[in-house]
Amino acid sequence: VGDVLEKYFKALGGKDKASQVEDVKIELNASIQGQNLKITLMNKLPNLSYNEVSMNGNPVMVQYFDGEKGGISQMGSKMPVTDDMAKDMAFQAAVFPELAFSDYGIDPQLTGVEQIGVKKAYAVEYQLPSGSKSIAYYDVESGLKIRSVTFVNTPQGSVEQSMDYENYKEVEGIKFPYTIIQ
């Protein structure tokens, strides 16, 4: 696993440079059935985050973690945040979660090489602080992360959430994906 993560950070622009990134703001735009969506994702060290999904300018989902507790609001209704959810939100607030593995006692395991579209990728599996399973896929050739999958426990059972990362571009010496598909 160490070699895979080392190659990932080298591909991004270096582990030292990545660890110096203090905050990131990502703005995404989408259109679903004629409705315009704007998604704003913000992370700031040490473990602050704010995520918002707006439809036609109106917030429909807000999720935040203030370093101690988290909150979720959907369509104006507040939802409870369990202790397990708050633990995961704290970890996921890291600008680069791979840098926070040791801080949260996470022991990633290389589980093999899998085909992701036309690319071969190393599959690195780990348990989130809540115990939920996640898998990150790193392109064998470039080293860049091309997919992440998290299995979220819900009352209806485990639900898979995946994100694909493409079109990496350099910003101040660090590469970030400019296309994220969920």
C-alpha positions as CSV (number, residue, x, y, z in Angstrom):
1,V,0.0,0.0,0.0
2,G,2.9,2.4,0.8
3,D,4.1,2.2,-2.8
4,V,0.7,2.9,-4.2
5,L,0.1,5.9,-2.0
6,E,3.7,7.2,-2.6
7,K,3.0,7.0,-6.4
8,Y,-0.3,8.8,-5.9
9,F,1.3,11.7,-4.0
10,K,4.1,11.9,-6.5
11,A,1.5,12.1,-9.4
12,L,-0.3,14.9,-7.5
13,G,2.8,17.0,-7.2
14,G,4.5,15.6,-4.0
15,K,3.4,14.5,-0.6
16,D,5.1,17.6,1.0
17,K,3.3,19.9,-1.3
18,A,0.0,18.1,-0.7
19,S,0.4,18.3,3.0
20,Q,0.8,22.1,2.7
21,V,-2.6,22.6,1.1
22,E,-4.7,24.1,3.9
23,D,-8.1,24.5,2.2
24,V,-9.9,23.5,-1.0
25,K,-13.1,24.8,-2.6
26,I,-14.6,22.8,-5.4
27,E,-17.6,24.1,-7.3
28,L,-19.5,21.8,-9.6
29,N,-22.4,22.5,-12.0
30,A,-24.9,20.0,-13.3
31,S,-28.3,19.8,-14.9
32,I,-30.9,17.2,-14.0
33,Q,-34.2,17.0,-15.8
34,G,-33.9,20.7,-16.7
35,Q,-33.0,21.8,-13.2
36,N,-29.7,23.5,-12.6
37,L,-27.6,22.2,-9.7
38,K,-24.6,23.8,-8.1
39,I,-22.5,21.7,-5.7
40,T,-20.0,23.4,-3.5
41,L,-17.5,21.3,-1.5
42,M,-15.2,23.0,0.9
43,N,-12.5,21.4,3.2
44,K,-10.1,23.2,5.5
45,L,-7.5,21.9,7.8
46,P,-7.5,20.4,10.4
47,N,-11.0,18.9,9.9
48,L,-13.6,21.5,8.8
49,S,-16.0,21.0,5.9
50,Y,-19.0,22.5,4.3
51,N,-20.9,20.9,1.4
52,E,-24.0,22.4,-0.3
53,V,-26.2,21.4,-3.1
54,S,-28.4,24.1,-4.6
55,M,-31.1,23.8,-7.2
56,N,-31.9,27.0,-9.1
57,G,-30.1,29.0,-6.4
58,N,-31.9,27.5,-3.5
59,P,-30.0,25.2,-1.0
60,V,-31.6,21.7,-1.0
61,M,-28.9,19.9,1.0
62,V,-26.2,21.3,3.4
63,Q,-23.7,19.2,5.3
64,Y,-21.0,20.6,7.6
65,F,-18.4,19.5,10.1
66,D,-17.1,22.3,12.4
67,G,-14.2,20.3,13.9
68,E,-16.3,18.8,16.7
69,K,-19.8,18.1,15.5
70,G,-21.6,17.8,12.2
71,G,-24.9,18.9,10.8
72,I,-27.1,17.9,7.9
73,S,-30.1,19.8,6.5
74,Q,-32.2,18.6,3.5
75,M,-34.9,20.7,2.0
76,G,-34.8,22.8,5.2
77,S,-35.3,19.9,7.6
78,K,-32.4,19.1,10.0
79,M,-31.4,15.5,10.2
80,P,-29.7,13.8,13.2
81,V,-26.0,13.2,13.0
82,T,-25.0,10.0,14.8
83,D,-21.6,9.7,16.5
84,D,-20.5,7.3,13.8
85,M,-21.5,9.8,11.1
86,A,-19.6,12.6,12.9
87,K,-16.4,10.4,13.1
88,D,-16.6,9.8,9.3
89,M,-17.3,13.5,8.6
90,A,-14.2,14.4,10.6
91,F,-12.0,12.1,8.6
92,Q,-13.6,13.0,5.3
93,A,-13.0,16.7,6.0
94,A,-9.3,16.2,5.4
95,V,-8.2,17.9,2.2
96,F,-6.4,14.7,1.2
97,P,-7.9,11.8,3.3
98,E,-4.9,9.6,2.5
99,L,-2.7,12.0,4.6
100,A,-5.1,11.4,7.6
101,F,-5.0,7.6,7.6
102,S,-2.6,7.4,10.6
103,D,-4.4,10.2,12.5
104,Y,-7.6,8.1,12.5
105,G,-5.9,4.7,13.0
106,I,-6.9,3.6,9.5
107,D,-4.9,0.7,8.1
108,P,-5.4,0.6,4.3
109,Q,-4.9,-2.8,2.5
110,L,-4.0,-3.4,-1.1
111,T,-6.6,-5.9,-2.3
112,G,-5.5,-6.3,-5.9
113,V,-5.7,-4.8,-9.3
114,E,-9.1,-4.2,-11.0
115,Q,-10.3,-2.9,-14.3
116,I,-11.9,0.5,-14.0
117,G,-13.2,1.4,-17.5
118,V,-10.2,1.1,-19.8
119,K,-7.7,1.5,-17.0
120,K,-6.1,-1.0,-14.5
121,A,-6.2,0.3,-11.0
122,Y,-4.8,-0.7,-7.6
123,A,-7.7,-1.3,-5.2
124,V,-6.9,0.0,-1.7
125,E,-9.6,-0.9,0.9
126,Y,-9.9,0.6,4.3
127,Q,-12.4,1.0,7.1
128,L,-13.8,4.5,7.9
129,P,-13.8,5.5,11.6
130,S,-17.4,4.3,11.8
131,G,-16.5,0.9,10.5
132,S,-18.0,1.4,7.0
133,K,-15.9,0.1,4.2
134,S,-14.3,2.3,1.5
135,I,-12.2,1.4,-1.5
136,A,-10.0,3.9,-3.4
137,Y,-8.7,3.0,-6.9
138,Y,-5.4,4.4,-8.2
139,D,-4.4,4.2,-11.8
140,V,-1.6,1.7,-12.2
141,E,0.1,3.9,-14.9
142,S,-0.4,7.5,-13.7
143,G,-0.8,6.8,-9.9
144,L,-3.8,9.2,-9.7
145,K,-7.0,8.2,-7.9
146,I,-9.6,7.4,-10.5
147,R,-12.5,6.2,-8.3
148,S,-13.6,6.0,-4.7
149,V,-16.3,3.8,-3.3
150,T,-17.9,4.0,0.1
151,F,-20.4,1.6,1.5
152,V,-22.8,3.5,3.7
153,N,-24.9,1.7,6.3
154,T,-28.6,2.7,6.2
155,P,-31.7,1.3,7.7
156,Q,-32.3,-0.3,4.3
157,G,-28.9,-2.0,4.3
158,S,-25.5,-1.1,2.8
159,V,-25.6,1.5,0.0
160,E,-22.7,2.0,-2.4
161,Q,-21.7,5.6,-3.2
162,S,-19.0,6.0,-5.9
163,M,-17.2,8.9,-7.4
164,D,-14.9,8.8,-10.5
165,Y,-12.1,11.4,-10.9
166,E,-10.9,12.5,-14.3
167,N,-9.3,15.4,-16.1
168,Y,-6.7,16.2,-13.5
169,K,-5.2,19.8,-13.9
170,E,-2.4,21.4,-11.9
171,V,-3.3,24.2,-9.5
172,E,-0.3,25.8,-7.7
173,G,1.8,22.7,-8.2
174,I,-0.9,20.1,-7.1
175,K,-3.1,18.2,-9.5
176,F,-6.9,18.2,-8.8
177,P,-9.6,16.4,-10.8
178,Y,-11.6,18.8,-12.8
179,T,-14.3,16.2,-13.6
180,I,-16.0,14.3,-10.8
181,I,-18.7,11.8,-11.7
182,Q,-21.1,10.5,-9.1
